[in-house]
Amino acid sequence: MKTKILAIALFATTFGAILFYPSINAKYVDDPQPVDPVHAPQGKPKIDVVFVLDTTGSMSGLIQTAKEKIWSIATTMASGQPTPEIRIGLIGFRDRGDQYVTRVIDLSSDLDSVYAELMDFQADGGGDTPESVNKALYDAVHRMSWTQDRQAYRAVFLVGDAPPHMDYQDEVQYPDIAASAKAKGIIFNTVQCGGIAETAAEWRQIARLGRGTYFQVEQAGSAVAFATPLDGEIATLSARLDDTRLYYGSGEEKARMQYKVAATDKLHAMASVASKARRGAFNASLAGSANFLGEKELIDDVASGRVDLDAIPPEALPEVLQAVAPAERQATVQRIKGERAELQARIVQLAEERDKYLAKKVAEAGGAKDSLDQKIYEAVRDQASEAGLAYADGPDY
């Protein structure tokens, strides 16, 4: 993680512009219309990444790895220059006859809510070796609300240990799906867990057709997963930072943010201390501000001048401010703003110390060139360059 440079911009502006927070109900775009490049959205580079995870019984180790590593993977992507806007989506897949064939969580900049869904993924089902890979890839291409910015980096990471069912005649198969993905600017990367030879042949072919990268890891993912003595304090400070958020607006807008707050509460209750520390480090990056703040966050909007506190109708204010006199409202907002700045500064400091600790541990372990972290970093580094993003300092752990 590269917090030193990012922190200067982050705390000088008290988090720049906020990404749009999606509605509670996922919105899918089956076949987005092509965008005229002349009128394509401008601004920060955009990253849309969908992880397509085999969730059958043999994949319990990898699913646990995903729960532990999604924040450091997000931080790795966030380290690109210029700082990108990041959205992540998930698809869990099994096979026909299991509890579900695919489970789709749409692309979102609200990674807390995505993570809350990931926490519910469990390994179960399967049986015969092939799985419903084709259906999962089809959903990744056609049921995700991919950005229509032609300059964006759009990628799928297919992760699993079993080959696709090619005997299901009533579904689209991956050669045709890869062609559709290419037309939409989506890259297919494949991550094989374990060593099934039939899987390797199919995974290589999917990556070749998808203009992406194939790589193999051991069954649980080969990820770097060191805990550090700093994790507990970072996790605690991150929870306190979350408590500084105050949401305003209409009843619908407040309800949407309460959904986000509930997702945050869930991860604080269920995630490991190390995972919560990784989230805290991500939220300390400029790209992490969208996840931290969400939409219609009062403290940041007032501090940035986007909204006049006195102009907000009392019923639209956060409940804690509705019965407070106007002068006291201003004082309360300023107090919380100061508390937030202190917490952010301390998290950045601790995250830098955590980086140094992890760099030492990785070096002592002989490096991490074969790790999931390094392989994903290399794929993103090489592929995102076409979107104008540059990566120089390796993966975050």
C-alpha positions as CSV (number, residue, x, y, z in Angstrom):
1,M,0.0,0.0,0.0
2,K,1.2,3.5,-0.8
3,T,-0.3,5.6,1.9
4,K,2.3,8.3,2.1
5,I,1.5,9.9,-1.2
6,L,-2.3,9.2,-1.0
7,A,-2.7,10.5,2.5
8,I,-1.5,14.0,1.5
9,A,-4.3,14.4,-1.0
10,L,-6.8,12.5,1.2
11,F,-6.5,14.5,4.3
12,A,-5.9,17.9,2.6
13,T,-9.3,17.7,1.0
14,T,-11.1,15.6,3.6
15,F,-11.8,13.0,1.0
16,G,-12.6,14.4,-2.5
17,A,-15.7,13.5,-4.5
18,I,-17.9,10.6,-3.5
19,L,-18.8,7.9,-5.9
20,F,-22.5,7.2,-6.4
21,Y,-23.9,4.6,-4.0
22,P,-26.0,2.0,-5.7
23,S,-29.6,1.2,-4.7
24,I,-30.4,-1.6,-2.2
25,N,-31.8,-3.8,-5.0
26,A,-29.1,-4.8,-7.5
27,K,-29.6,-3.3,-10.9
28,Y,-28.5,-5.5,-13.8
29,V,-27.8,-4.4,-17.4
30,D,-28.3,-7.4,-19.7
31,D,-26.9,-5.7,-22.8
32,P,-25.6,-2.2,-22.4
33,Q,-25.6,-0.1,-25.6
34,P,-22.2,0.9,-27.0
35,V,-21.0,4.3,-25.9
36,D,-19.8,7.0,-28.3
37,P,-16.1,7.4,-27.3
38,V,-16.3,11.1,-27.9
39,H,-19.0,11.3,-25.2
40,A,-17.6,8.7,-22.8
41,P,-17.4,9.8,-19.2
42,Q,-14.3,11.7,-18.2
43,G,-12.5,12.0,-14.9
44,K,-10.7,9.4,-12.8
45,P,-9.8,6.0,-14.4
46,K,-12.3,3.4,-13.6
47,I,-11.8,-0.2,-12.5
48,D,-14.6,-2.8,-12.6
49,V,-13.5,-6.3,-11.4
50,V,-15.8,-9.3,-10.9
51,F,-14.6,-12.3,-9.0
52,V,-16.3,-15.5,-10.1
53,L,-15.8,-18.0,-7.3
54,D,-16.4,-21.8,-7.3
55,T,-18.3,-22.3,-4.0
56,T,-18.6,-26.1,-4.1
57,G,-17.4,-28.3,-1.2
58,S,-13.8,-28.5,-2.3
59,M,-13.3,-24.7,-2.2
60,S,-13.6,-23.9,1.5
61,G,-10.0,-22.9,1.8
62,L,-10.1,-20.5,-1.1
63,I,-13.4,-18.9,0.1
64,Q,-11.8,-18.2,3.4
65,T,-8.8,-16.7,1.6
66,A,-11.2,-14.5,-0.4
67,K,-12.8,-13.3,2.9
68,E,-9.4,-12.4,4.3
69,K,-7.8,-10.9,1.2
70,I,-10.5,-8.9,-0.7
71,W,-9.5,-5.7,1.1
72,S,-5.8,-6.0,0.3
73,I,-6.7,-6.8,-3.3
74,A,-8.8,-3.6,-3.4
75,T,-5.9,-1.7,-1.9
76,T,-3.5,-3.1,-4.5
77,M,-5.9,-1.9,-7.3
78,A,-6.3,1.5,-5.5
79,S,-2.5,2.1,-5.6
80,G,-2.7,2.7,-9.4
81,Q,-1.8,6.2,-10.6
82,P,-3.8,8.3,-11.3
83,T,-6.0,7.1,-8.4
84,P,-8.9,5.1,-9.8
85,E,-12.5,4.7,-9.0
86,I,-13.0,1.0,-8.0
87,R,-16.1,-1.2,-8.1
88,I,-16.1,-4.9,-7.3
89,G,-18.7,-7.6,-8.0
90,L,-19.0,-11.2,-7.0
91,I,-20.5,-14.4,-8.4
92,G,-20.6,-17.6,-6.5
93,F,-21.3,-20.7,-8.6
94,R,-22.0,-24.4,-8.0
95,D,-23.8,-26.8,-10.3
96,R,-27.3,-27.9,-11.2
97,G,-29.0,-29.7,-8.4
98,D,-27.1,-27.7,-5.7
99,Q,-28.7,-25.0,-3.5
100,Y,-28.0,-22.5,-6.3
101,V,-26.3,-22.5,-9.7
102,T,-25.1,-18.9,-9.5
103,R,-25.4,-16.2,-6.8
104,V,-24.8,-12.7,-8.2
105,I,-23.7,-9.6,-6.3
106,D,-23.6,-6.6,-8.6
107,L,-20.6,-4.3,-9.1
108,S,-20.5,-1.6,-6.5
109,S,-18.2,1.0,-5.0
110,D,-19.7,0.1,-1.6
111,L,-17.3,-2.7,-0.8
112,D,-18.7,-3.0,2.7
113,S,-21.9,-4.3,1.3
114,V,-20.1,-6.6,-1.2
115,Y,-18.0,-7.9,1.7
116,A,-21.1,-8.5,3.8
117,E,-22.5,-10.7,1.0
118,L,-19.1,-12.5,0.7
119,M,-19.2,-13.3,4.4
120,D,-22.3,-15.5,3.7
121,F,-20.5,-17.6,1.0
122,Q,-19.9,-21.1,2.2
123,A,-18.4,-24.2,0.5
124,D,-21.0,-26.8,-0.2
125,G,-22.5,-28.9,-3.0
126,G,-20.7,-30.3,-6.1
127,G,-20.3,-34.0,-6.6
128,D,-19.3,-34.8,-10.1
129,T,-16.1,-32.9,-11.1
130,P,-17.4,-30.4,-13.7
131,E,-19.3,-27.3,-12.5
132,S,-21.5,-24.7,-14.0
133,V,-18.7,-22.5,-15.1
134,N,-20.4,-21.4,-18.3
135,K,-23.4,-20.1,-16.5
136,A,-21.2,-18.2,-14.1
137,L,-19.2,-16.6,-16.9
138,Y,-22.5,-15.7,-18.8
139,D,-23.8,-14.0,-15.7
140,A,-20.5,-12.1,-15.3
141,V,-20.8,-10.7,-18.7
142,H,-24.6,-10.1,-18.9
143,R,-25.9,-9.6,-15.4
144,M,-23.4,-7.0,-14.1
145,S,-23.8,-3.3,-14.5
146,W,-20.4,-2.8,-16.2
147,T,-19.3,0.8,-16.6
148,Q,-19.8,2.0,-20.2
149,D,-16.7,4.2,-20.0
150,R,-14.7,2.7,-22.9
151,Q,-11.4,3.7,-21.2
152,A,-12.2,1.7,-18.1
153,Y,-10.4,-1.5,-17.0
154,R,-13.0,-4.3,-16.9
155,A,-11.9,-7.7,-15.8
156,V,-13.2,-11.1,-14.6
157,F,-11.2,-13.3,-12.3
158,L,-12.6,-16.9,-12.6
159,V,-11.4,-18.9,-9.6
160,G,-12.0,-22.6,-9.1
161,D,-10.7,-26.1,-9.3
162,A,-13.0,-27.9,-11.7
163,P,-13.7,-27.7,-15.4
164,P,-16.9,-26.5,-17.0
165,H,-19.8,-28.7,-17.9
166,M,-19.6,-28.7,-21.7
167,D,-22.5,-31.3,-21.9
168,Y,-25.2,-28.8,-21.0
169,Q,-26.7,-28.2,-24.4
170,D,-29.2,-25.6,-23.3
171,E,-26.7,-22.9,-22.2
172,V,-24.2,-20.7,-23.9
173,Q,-20.7,-22.0,-23.7
174,Y,-17.5,-20.1,-22.9
175,P,-16.2,-19.6,-26.5
176,D,-19.3,-17.6,-27.3
177,I,-19.3,-15.9,-23.9
178,A,-15.7,-14.8,-24.4
179,A,-16.6,-13.3,-27.7
180,S,-19.4,-11.3,-26.0
181,A,-17.0,-10.2,-23.3
182,K,-14.5,-9.0,-25.9
183,A,-17.1,-6.9,-27.6
184,K,-17.8,-5.2,-24.2
185,G,-14.1,-4.7,-23.4
186,I,-14.1,-7.3,-20.6
187,I,-11.0,-9.4,-20.0
188,F,-11.2,-13.0,-18.6
189,N,-8.5,-14.1,-16.2
190,T,-8.5,-17.7,-14.8
191,V,-7.1,-18.8,-11.5
192,Q,-6.8,-22.6,-11.1
193,C,-6.8,-23.9,-7.6
194,G,-5.2,-27.3,-7.3
195,G,-3.9,-29.5,-10.1
196,I,-6.7,-31.2,-12.0
197,A,-5.3,-31.5,-15.6
198,E,-8.6,-31.2,-17.3
199,T,-9.2,-27.9,-15.5
200,A,-5.8,-26.5,-16.6
201,A,-6.6,-27.2,-20.2
202,E,-10.0,-25.4,-20.0
203,W,-8.8,-22.6,-17.8
204,R,-6.0,-21.8,-20.3
205,Q,-8.4,-21.8,-23.2
206,I,-10.8,-19.5,-21.4
207,A,-8.0,-17.0,-20.6
208,R,-6.7,-17.2,-24.1
209,L,-10.1,-16.5,-25.7
210,G,-10.7,-13.8,-23.0
211,R,-7.4,-12.0,-23.7
212,G,-6.4,-12.5,-20.1
213,T,-4.0,-14.4,-17.9
214,Y,-4.0,-18.0,-16.6
215,F,-2.2,-18.9,-13.4
216,Q,-2.3,-21.8,-10.9
217,V,-2.2,-21.7,-7.1
218,E,-2.5,-24.3,-4.5
219,Q,-6.0,-25.4,-3.4
220,A,-6.5,-22.7,-0.7
221,G,-5.1,-19.9,-2.9
222,S,-1.4,-19.4,-2.0
223,A,-2.1,-16.0,-0.5
224,V,0.1,-14.0,1.9
225,A,-1.8,-13.9,5.1
226,F,0.4,-12.6,7.9
227,A,-1.2,-11.0,10.9
228,T,0.6,-8.0,12.5
229,P,0.9,-6.5,16.0
230,L,-0.7,-3.4,14.5
231,D,-3.9,-5.0,13.3
232,G,-5.9,-4.6,16.5
233,E,-5.4,-0.9,16.8
234,I,-6.1,-0.2,13.1
235,A,-9.3,-2.3,13.4
236,T,-10.4,-0.4,16.5
237,L,-9.7,3.0,15.0
238,S,-11.4,2.1,11.8
239,A,-14.6,1.2,13.8
240,R,-14.4,4.6,15.6
241,L,-13.9,6.3,12.2
242,D,-17.1,4.6,10.9
243,D,-19.0,6.1,13.9
244,T,-18.2,9.6,12.7
245,R,-20.4,9.1,9.6
246,L,-23.7,11.1,9.7
247,Y,-26.2,10.7,6.8
248,Y,-28.8,13.2,5.7
249,G,-31.4,13.6,3.0
250,S,-34.8,12.1,2.2
251,G,-36.2,9.1,4.0
252,E,-35.2,6.9,1.1
253,E,-31.7,8.2,1.0
254,K,-31.3,7.7,4.7
255,A,-32.7,4.2,4.4
256,R,-30.2,3.4,1.7
257,M,-27.3,4.5,3.9
258,Q,-28.7,2.5,6.9
259,Y,-28.3,-0.5,4.6
260,K,-24.7,0.4,4.2
261,V,-24.2,0.9,8.0
262,A,-25.8,-2.5,8.6
263,A,-23.3,-4.1,6.3
264,T,-20.5,-2.3,8.1
265,D,-21.8,-3.5,11.4
266,K,-21.9,-7.1,10.1
267,L,-18.3,-7.0,9.0
268,H,-17.2,-5.6,12.3
269,A,-19.0,-8.4,14.1
270,M,-17.9,-11.3,11.8
271,A,-14.6,-10.4,10.1
272,S,-11.2,-11.3,11.5
273,V,-9.1,-8.6,13.1
274,A,-6.6,-8.8,10.3
275,S,-9.3,-8.4,7.7
276,K,-10.7,-5.4,9.5
277,A,-7.2,-3.9,9.6
278,R,-6.9,-4.4,5.8
279,R,-10.2,-2.6,5.4
280,G,-9.0,0.2,7.5
281,A,-5.9,0.6,5.4
282,F,-8.0,0.6,2.2
283,N,-10.3,3.2,3.6
284,A,-7.3,5.4,4.3
285,S,-6.5,5.4,0.6
286,L,-8.0,8.1,-1.7
287,A,-9.8,5.4,-3.7
288,G,-11.2,4.0,-0.4
289,S,-13.1,7.2,0.4
290,A,-16.1,6.0,-1.7
291,N,-16.5,2.9,0.5
292,F,-15.9,4.8,3.7
293,L,-18.3,7.6,3.1
294,G,-21.1,6.3,0.8
295,E,-23.7,8.9,-0.3
296,K,-25.0,12.0,1.4
297,E,-22.5,12.0,4.3
298,L,-23.0,15.2,6.2
299,I,-19.6,15.9,7.7
300,D,-17.7,15.6,4.4
301,D,-20.3,17.4,2.4
302,V,-20.3,20.4,4.8
303,A,-16.5,20.4,5.1
304,S,-16.1,20.4,1.4
305,G,-18.6,23.2,0.8
306,R,-20.9,21.0,-1.3
307,V,-23.8,21.7,1.1
308,D,-24.7,24.5,3.5
309,L,-25.7,23.0,6.8
310,D,-28.1,25.8,7.6
311,A,-29.9,25.2,4.3
312,I,-30.8,21.6,5.1
313,P,-34.4,21.2,6.3
314,P,-34.5,19.8,9.9
315,E,-36.3,16.7,8.8
316,A,-33.5,15.9,6.4
317,L,-30.8,16.2,9.0
318,P,-29.4,13.1,10.9
319,E,-31.6,12.3,13.8
320,V,-28.9,13.3,16.3
321,L,-29.0,16.9,15.0
322,Q,-32.7,17.4,14.5
323,A,-33.4,18.6,18.0
324,V,-30.2,20.7,18.3
325,A,-30.1,24.4,17.9
326,P,-28.5,25.7,14.6
327,A,-25.4,27.1,16.4
328,E,-24.9,23.9,18.2
329,R,-25.3,21.9,14.9
330,Q,-22.3,23.8,13.5
331,A,-20.2,23.2,16.6
332,T,-21.1,19.5,16.5
333,V,-20.2,19.1,12.9
334,Q,-16.8,20.9,13.5
335,R,-16.1,18.7,16.5
336,I,-16.8,15.5,14.5
337,K,-14.7,16.8,11.6
338,G,-11.7,17.2,14.0
339,E,-12.2,13.8,15.5
340,R,-12.3,12.2,12.0
341,A,-9.1,14.0,10.9
342,E,-7.3,12.7,14.0
343,L,-8.4,9.2,13.5
344,Q,-7.5,9.2,9.8
345,A,-4.1,10.5,10.5
346,R,-3.4,7.8,13.0
347,I,-4.7,5.1,10.7
348,V,-2.4,6.2,7.9
349,Q,0.6,6.2,10.3
350,L,-0.2,2.7,11.6
351,A,-0.9,1.5,8.1
352,E,2.6,2.6,7.0
353,E,4.1,0.8,10.0
354,R,2.1,-2.3,9.1
355,D,3.4,-2.1,5.5
356,K,7.0,-2.2,6.8
357,Y,6.3,-5.1,9.1
358,L,4.7,-7.1,6.3
359,A,7.5,-6.3,3.9
360,K,10.0,-7.7,6.4
361,K,7.9,-10.9,7.0
362,V,7.5,-11.5,3.3
363,A,11.3,-11.1,2.8
364,E,12.0,-13.5,5.7
365,A,9.7,-16.0,4.1
366,G,11.6,-15.9,0.8
367,G,9.4,-13.5,-1.1
368,A,5.9,-14.0,-2.5
369,K,6.4,-14.3,-6.3
370,D,4.1,-17.4,-6.5
371,S,1.4,-16.0,-4.2
372,L,-2.2,-15.1,-5.3
373,D,-1.4,-11.5,-4.2
374,Q,1.5,-11.2,-6.7
375,K,-0.2,-12.9,-9.6
376,I,-3.3,-10.8,-9.3
377,Y,-1.1,-7.7,-9.0
378,E,0.8,-8.6,-12.2
379,A,-2.4,-9.2,-14.1
380,V,-3.9,-5.9,-13.1
381,R,-0.7,-4.0,-13.7
382,D,-0.3,-5.3,-17.2
383,Q,-3.9,-5.1,-18.2
384,A,-4.9,-1.8,-16.6
385,S,-2.1,0.0,-18.4
386,E,-4.5,0.3,-21.4
387,A,-6.9,2.3,-19.2
388,G,-4.1,4.7,-18.4
389,L,-3.2,3.3,-15.0
390,A,0.4,2.7,-13.8
391,Y,1.4,0.3,-11.0
392,A,5.0,0.3,-9.7
393,D,5.3,-0.9,-6.1
394,G,3.9,-4.4,-6.0
395,P,0.9,-5.9,-4.2
396,D,-0.5,-4.9,-0.8
397,Y,-0.8,-7.6,1.8
